[in-house]
Amino acid sequence: MRIVMAGVAWTGLYVASKVVYALEGKLGVTGGPQVSPDSYLAYGRGEVALAQWGNVASGVVIMAILLAGRIRFTGRLPYLVVLWAHWVCTAVAAVGAVGMTGGALVTDRGGAVFGAYCAVWAVLLFLATRDVRRGHHARRPLGEHRAKSGGRAPARYQKIGDVQDR
């Protein structure tokens, strides 16, 4: 649970940054590459703030996905959807880390700080994703283990008296 909360808090930093940028009507992200004034020409009145509010929403969705990974799913489909969403978030953060850091090293645009932030974010998301998989397999009901092992549960899942040993 600690890794999930660390991921939620780390995502919260992104969300807070985007809220500030939305309120100021600015493009970019804290620690990100420098945004040229020409970039604003592609947006109409109020659209920069709207785009940043969209980024705020995407951060909140990532927080929800992280928290959804803590739910004990009984069905396979909800588990797979949450697992897939975790992997997508992890991949996006990893691509952001590589793109931002690589761009900062190859050009003079900046963005290395946000690239490092994305790298930490990707690691936190990966660890949370790994926990989703581990948690799902560890939480399967005792009967599922018996059904898949030919009638007898593995020793670590056998019930001893009124207590199930895990």
BAMIMAR-146696 format. One line per 3 residues: number of its first residue (from 1); their letters; for each residue x, y, z of C-alpha. Coordinates in pm, 1 decimal. Example, Ala and Ser with C-alpha at 12.3 -4.5 7.8 and 13.67 -1.06 7.14 Angstrom:
1) AS) 1230.0 -450.0 780.0 | 1367.0 -106.0 714.0;
***
This chain:
1) MRI) 0.0 0.0 0.0 | 291.6 234.7 64.6 | 408.9 221.6 -295.8;
4) VMA) 56.4 303.8 -415.6 | 34.7 600.5 -180.8 | 379.3 716.5 -294.5;
7) GVA) 256.1 692.7 -654.3 | -59.2 886.4 -569.5 | 144.6 1156.0 -392.4;
10) WTG) 393.5 1175.5 -681.0 | 106.0 1208.3 -927.6 | -40.2 1474.6 -699.4;
13) LYV) 268.8 1687.3 -760.0 | 199.4 1670.6 -1133.9 | -166.4 1756.4 -1076.9;
16) ASK) -75.8 2053.5 -855.2 | 166.6 2182.3 -1117.8 | -99.7 2156.4 -1386.0;
19) VVY) -356.3 2336.3 -1169.4 | -114.6 2627.6 -1128.8 | -43.9 2636.9 -1501.8;
22) ALE) -417.1 2619.1 -1580.8 | -494.3 2906.7 -1345.9 | -214.7 3112.7 -1501.3;
25) GKL) -309.4 3012.2 -1857.8 | 44.1 2889.4 -1926.7 | 171.2 2601.5 -2136.4;
28) GVT) 431.4 2360.6 -2005.6 | 503.5 2179.7 -1684.4 | 722.8 2251.2 -1385.2;
31) GGP) 1076.6 2144.2 -1472.5 | 976.2 2082.1 -1832.2 | 1117.6 2219.8 -2154.3;
34) QVS) 1092.5 2588.6 -2229.7 | 775.5 2673.2 -2421.8 | 820.9 2914.0 -2709.7;
37) PDS) 576.1 3204.8 -2742.3 | 481.0 3069.2 -3085.8 | 331.7 2762.0 -2916.8;
40) YLA) 45.4 2976.3 -2789.3 | -62.0 3062.9 -3145.0 | -213.0 2715.7 -3187.5;
43) YGR) -461.8 2786.6 -2907.3 | -765.2 3012.0 -2900.5 | -881.1 3224.1 -2610.2;
46) GEV) -907.3 3009.4 -2296.0 | -788.5 2692.9 -2469.3 | -449.2 2685.7 -2294.5;
49) ALA) -619.8 2673.0 -1955.6 | -865.6 2415.2 -2084.5 | -579.0 2197.4 -2208.6;
52) QWG) -410.5 2220.8 -1870.9 | -735.3 2129.3 -1692.7 | -742.9 1823.6 -1919.9;
55) NVA) -395.7 1736.1 -1790.1 | -522.3 1780.3 -1434.2 | -800.8 1532.8 -1514.5;
58) SGV) -553.9 1283.3 -1660.5 | -348.5 1301.8 -1341.1 | -658.3 1240.4 -1130.5;
61) VIM) -741.2 939.4 -1350.6 | -390.5 801.7 -1288.4 | -446.5 843.3 -914.3;
64) AIL) -776.8 655.2 -944.9 | -607.7 376.1 -1141.9 | -342.7 343.4 -873.0;
67) LAG) -609.6 318.5 -604.7 | -819.7 77.2 -813.2 | -523.8 -158.7 -811.7;
70) RIR) -584.6 -207.3 -438.6 | -937.1 -342.9 -493.9 | -985.1 -715.0 -446.1;
73) FTG) -1144.4 -815.8 -775.5 | -1337.4 -1138.7 -790.4 | -1372.3 -1137.7 -1168.8;
76) RLP) -1092.6 -1170.3 -1418.1 | -1210.1 -891.4 -1653.0 | -1202.7 -603.5 -1399.4;
79) YLV) -860.6 -720.7 -1283.2 | -729.2 -728.9 -1640.8 | -869.6 -381.9 -1716.4;
82) VLW) -700.4 -232.4 -1409.5 | -377.4 -418.6 -1483.6 | -382.7 -295.8 -1845.3;
85) AHW) -446.5 62.8 -1727.3 | -149.2 34.9 -1487.9 | 76.3 -83.7 -1771.1;
88) VCT) -38.6 199.5 -1999.7 | 34.1 460.9 -1730.2 | 373.5 303.6 -1664.3;
91) AVA) 460.0 305.2 -2035.1 | 352.4 668.3 -2081.2 | 562.6 780.4 -1784.2;
94) AVG) 862.1 581.6 -1912.8 | 829.1 731.5 -2260.9 | 801.4 1077.5 -2102.8;
97) AVG) 1117.9 1012.7 -1903.2 | 1313.5 904.3 -2208.4 | 1173.9 1180.4 -2430.7;
100) MTG) 1222.3 1463.2 -2182.9 | 1565.0 1353.5 -2064.5 | 1683.4 1271.8 -2416.1;
103) GAL) 1553.3 1602.0 -2550.8 | 1724.6 1791.2 -2270.9 | 2056.2 1617.7 -2340.7;
106) VTD) 2046.2 1657.1 -2718.4 | 1898.2 2007.6 -2740.1 | 1909.4 2322.7 -2532.5;
109) RGG) 1533.7 2329.0 -2468.2 | 1557.3 2200.5 -2109.6 | 1325.2 1953.0 -1944.5;
112) AVF) 1576.1 1733.0 -1764.1 | 1408.4 1796.4 -1427.3 | 1070.6 1681.3 -1557.2;
115) GAY) 1243.2 1390.7 -1732.9 | 1386.6 1278.9 -1399.0 | 1045.3 1329.0 -1239.3;
118) CAV) 891.3 1105.2 -1508.6 | 1159.3 840.4 -1447.1 | 1070.4 824.2 -1077.3;
121) WAV) 701.2 824.6 -1172.1 | 755.8 533.1 -1411.8 | 933.9 332.5 -1141.2;
124) LLF) 655.5 398.8 -889.6 | 391.6 301.3 -1145.2 | 584.9 -14.5 -1237.1;
127) LAT) 611.7 -117.8 -872.5 | 240.3 -50.8 -819.1 | 162.5 -257.9 -1130.0;
130) RDV) 375.3 -541.7 -999.6 | 184.7 -523.4 -671.0 | -146.9 -545.4 -857.3;
133) RRG) -34.4 -873.2 -1016.0 | 105.3 -1012.7 -692.7 | -196.5 -905.4 -492.5;
136) HHA) -441.9 -1059.6 -738.0 | -267.0 -1395.2 -735.7 | -223.6 -1394.7 -358.3;
139) RRP) -590.2 -1305.4 -296.9 | -749.2 -1584.1 -500.7 | -996.9 -1784.4 -297.5;
142) LGE) -875.0 -2118.2 -164.7 | -1104.9 -2310.9 -398.8 | -937.3 -2162.2 -708.0;
145) HRA) -600.9 -2303.6 -604.3 | -749.8 -2650.2 -557.7 | -925.8 -2645.3 -891.9;
148) KSG) -608.6 -2561.4 -1080.6 | -385.7 -2809.5 -897.8 | -590.0 -3124.4 -950.7;
151) GRA) -782.3 -3111.0 -624.8 | -512.4 -3037.0 -371.1 | -402.1 -2686.1 -277.8;
154) PAR) -30.0 -2610.5 -268.1 | 111.1 -2629.2 84.9 | 123.9 -2250.8 123.7;
157) YQK) -253.3 -2229.8 62.6 | -371.0 -2525.2 268.7 | -611.8 -2456.4 548.7;
160) IGD) -488.9 -2560.6 891.9 | -773.2 -2576.3 1143.0 | -968.1 -2251.5 1111.1;
163) VQD) -669.5 -2056.0 976.4 | -551.9 -2043.6 617.3 | -173.4 -2027.5 606.9;
166) R) -30.1 -1793.8 341.0;
***
